[in-house]
């Protein structure tokens, strides 16, 4: 019985020692972070240093301003060229009855997958149905039906487009 009591007291002592070590470590780390912040804040000590820092900042800003206009035009065409071949709700809404297959493909940015076809191409009642996967997630899609000797949008439907 005495051994069990001594063992329990020893375990409590070890746990207490471990928790005080953890508290001391976290307490010691916090002032170090504050000291670093204070050192950074105290870096420009004289007015000359401050003026030089301002001049360097102005030079950096001017360089960034000069660079930005050159990069902007290069980014805009990249967005147009990298149009996801999937369909978005915005793209779906732009599609209207009477549009040709080429017009629809130019809006979406990629050819759909032929789902169904009836008749022979060039016939008056030729009908084809194409499907596109949606950009907005699993299961989102759009189906567009084209009809006529020059196939044009006859109907469209979508599910889950955002």
N, C-alpha and C positions, 0 to 999 in steps of 0.2 A: 504494500500500500504506500509506504514511504517512497519507494522508488518511482511509482507512478506520479506522485505529487511532485517530486523533484524534476521528473521528466517534463511535466506540464509547465512548471515554472521556467525551466530552461527554454522551452519552446516559446513561451510568451516573451521572454527576454530577447530571443533571437528575432522574433517578429517585430518587436519594438525597435531593435537596433536597425533592422532593414528599413522600416518606415522612416526613422529619423534620418538615415543616410539619404533616402530618396528626397525628403523635404529639403535637406541641406543642399543637395545637388541642384534641385530646381530653384532654390533661393539664390544660390551662387550664380546661376546662369543668367538670371534676369538683369542684375546690375551690369554684367558684361555687355549685354545688348544695348543698354542705355548709354554706357560709356562709348561704344562705337558710334552711336547716333550723335552724341555730343561732339566727338572728334570730327565727324563729317561736317557738322554745323559750324564748327570753329575754323574750318580750313581757310577762307579768305579773311586774313587778319588785318590787313592794311587797306587803305583806299586804293592804292596802286594795284594791289592784287584784285580788288573788286572791279576796277576799270578794265584790267586785262581780261578778266573773266567775262565781262559784258561784251567786250570787243570780240572775244572768241565765240561767244554765243551768237552775236550778230553775223559773224562770218559763217557759222554753221547754219543759221537760218537762211541766209542768202543762198548757200549751196543747195539746201533742201528745196527752196523755192525754184531755183533754176532747174533742178532735176525733175521736179514733179510734173511740169507741163509736158516735158518730153516723154515721160512714161505713160501719161494718161491716154494719148491717142493709140499707143501700142496695145493697151489693155482693152479698149472698146471693141476692136475687130476680133480679138481673141474670144470675147464673150459670144459674139454672133457665130463664129466658126465652131465653137464648142457647145452648140445647142444640143442638149440631151435628146437622143432619139425617142425617149419616152414622151408621153403627152401630159401636160398640166391642164388644170381647169381653165386657166386663162387662154391657153392655146385652143382648147376644145370650144370655148365660147366664140372664138374668132371664126370658126368654120361655119359656113352658111350653105344652105341648099343651093345647088347650081354651080358650085365650085368644081373645078377639074381636079383630078388626082394630083397633078403637079402642084397646083395651088395649095392643096392640103398638105402635101409633103413639105413644101417650103415653109409653111407655118409651124409644123411640128418639128421639123429638123431631121426627119428620118422616115424611110419607107416602112409601112406597117407590114404585118404578116397576112398573106392571103388566107382567109378563113373559109370562103365559099365562092363558087363561081357557077353561073348558069348561062347557057347559050354560048354563042361564038362571038369573039371580039369583033366589033364593027357592026353587029346586028342591032336593030332598034331596041330590042328588049334584053340585050346583054346586061347581066347584073353581076357585080362582084362585091364582096364584103371583106374589108380589111380590119385588122385589130392592132391596137397599140397598147403596150404596157404603160401604166401610169407612173409618173415620177414620184407620187406621194406615198407610196408604200405597197405592202403586200396585198395583192388582189385588185388593186386599182387598175382600171382599164377603160378603153374606149373602142367602140365598134362603129365603123362608118360604111354605109352601103352606097355604092355608085351604080348608076344605071344609064343606058343609052348607047348609041353608036360611038359617041364621044363621051365616055363615062363621066357623069357629074354626080355630086352628092344628092342622094335621094332622101336619106334619113341618117340619123346618128344617135348613139346612146352612150352613156358612160356610167361607171360605177366607182365610187370612192375617190374621185379626183378632187384635189384641193388646190 
